Amino acid sequence: MRLKRILAATATLCCLAALPACKQGGQPGAPAASSSTSTSAASDTSPLAEAQQYLRQFANCDDLSERPDDPRMPSADFPKAGQWSVKELGVCSDKVRQGEIVIAVPADMKEFQEGYKKYVLDRMDGGEGSYGLESRVLIGEGFVAFPTSTKTALALVRSDLRVLTCNPGAPVPKGYKRQNPLVEHCNLSDFVGSEDGSGSPNLETPQDPAGEGEKPGQPKTGSLGLPRAGSMAELRTLVGSSLDCEKHFSTDPGAVAIESIDYAPVVTGSVLEWGLSGRALCGEPAGAQRARDLSWLDTVVDMKLLQTKAKAAQLADYKDDGRLKETASRLLVGENIAVETNSPSSRRGLYQLQFLYLNCIPGFSAPSGYRLEKSKVEGCVLTNWEPDHPLD
């Protein structure tokens, strides 16, 4: 399954949040009263004041205001009164965590959730494939909270509030609670996603295993073995059965620099800037017809540099729409060699030769039985499993 990574959702709509966690069947639990609530707030039984009392048990929620022109109220990507059945809106401040909490009171919680789901899917259909992955919509009984600060969201999910996510690629890693909302194909959980890593820890995210102890997603020890080659000629021979390198092969810089609308290399620009000592092109460049079966062979002198630059390129591609382009090559590495290809069948052959794919997509993990080894850069792994093209 394709792990969708990641373009940053706006801090406002992603901050949608509502009250206590849902009971079985998607019904939220009732909020508890706070003994520390001020006398004035406790005497006010309006829905907004009740929500404020509940929030104050877990985070600051000061200076509650219902004024539509309050400067703390987000101006975009946020439901106004009358939208998604919202009948009341308010905003309070969590100055300790440097954020605001917008509170929405919907007349119909299911209608609200349906409105949010449609909004997310419309944004995704409009080209923002990762919209809503870092949702801040916290759902409870009778109200929805939208914290603009990740720290505030983390404090609030210690309560019964649950994050509503409707992007199909939104992760709920192992170890976190998962509940059913009032609409299909969405999730409620206590996992707070964040592009910068400041949200809930994702123990399924590949991490650099260097250092003390075992880290999730990585083995305790090093590699089970990777291929190596003493020269470009040796590398060409090694991959000959998997790539079109026997008849169509060139080390000419002009040919190697060729790109096609169907075949995009990983390495661009100067090979020295990528830590390579040599590069070759396999396949038929465009001539009388379109290019066919293009792939690139690399001899590597600085594997860490290569993987660092490949990671940046991979995440930039993924951030555009939450997926990697079909035309983009994947980088498969050995000890001192690498191959760039976008052909799934070629990669399967290379995996048989013990090449491993550099995967830097957040949240990636491999099923039991597949290789998952440390890479040279933090946040990436080397693996022979691809969600879209499993080997079995």
C-alpha positions, 0 to 999 in steps of 0.5 A: 500500500502506498504510503502517502507522505506528506505536503504540509496541511494548513495549521488552521483547518488541520487544527479542527478538533472536538471533544471527548473520545467516541464510545463504541459506535462512534458516540463521543463520551461526555465531558467531565467538569473541571474543579479548577474552572473559574467561578464565572465560567462555571456559572455559564452553562453555554456549550462554549463555556462547557467546552472551555471547562473541559479543555482547561483540564488538559491545556490552557484555554483563556480569554474565551471570545465569541466575536467573529472579528476576534483577530485570533480567529482563523480567516481561511480553511475554517468553518463559519457559523452555518457551515457543516451545521456549526451554530456557535464559534469561539476562540481561546488562547493557550499562551503556554504552548503559544497557540489558539484553540477555536471551538465549534459547536455543531447542531449535528456532529455527523453533518459536521464530520461529513462536511470536513470529510468532503472538504479534505477530499475536495482539496485532495482532488484539487492536487493537494494529495497529502492535505489533512495528514496532519489534522488538528480536528479533535472530536468530542461530544457536542463540540470540535476543537481546533488547536493551532499549536501541535503542543496544544493538540498533544496535550488535548489528546491525553483527554477523550478528544480524538483526532479526526482524519479523512485522508486515506493515507493518514497513519494511525501507527501501532500503539495508538487508539483507533475509533470509528467516527460518524462517517465512513472511511475516516478515523478517530485516534489519539495520534497527532501527526506533524511534518516536522516530527514534533507530533506524536512519536511514530514508532513505525517510522524508520530511524537510524539504528546507530547508537545504543539499543535497538530502534524501531524499524531497524535491525540491531546489527548491520547489513545481511550483505549487499552487492559490490563491483570493482568497475563499471564494466563489472557492474554492467555484467552484474545487472545484465540479466535485469536491465537492458545493458547488454546491447544498449549501454553508454558512458558518454556524458551527453548520453548519460545526461539524457532524461525522458518524459517516461524515465526520470533519473534520481541523479541530476547535474554533476555526478561529483555532487552526488558522490559518484565516480562514474555513471552509465546509461542503459536502454534506448534513448529517444531517436525515431521513437520514444526512449525505451527501458532507460536506467542508470548505473552508478559507481559510488565513492561517497554512499552517504552523500548519494543517499542524503541527496536521494532522500531530499529528492524523494521527499520533495517528489512525495510532498507534491501530492503524497505519492512518488511519480510513476516516471521517477526512478527508485535508487537501489544500492549496493556497497559501492554501486547503485542503480536507478530505475523506474521498472518494477520488474527490473527492480525485482531482478535486482533484489535477487542480486541483493540490491536494496531500495532506499526508502525515506517515506515517513511511516514506512515499514516492511512485512515480516520476511522482507529485508529492512536494514539501516541506511547511511542517512537518518529517516531512511531504510534499505529494503526489498519490499515495495507496497505497490509491487510486492515480491510475492 
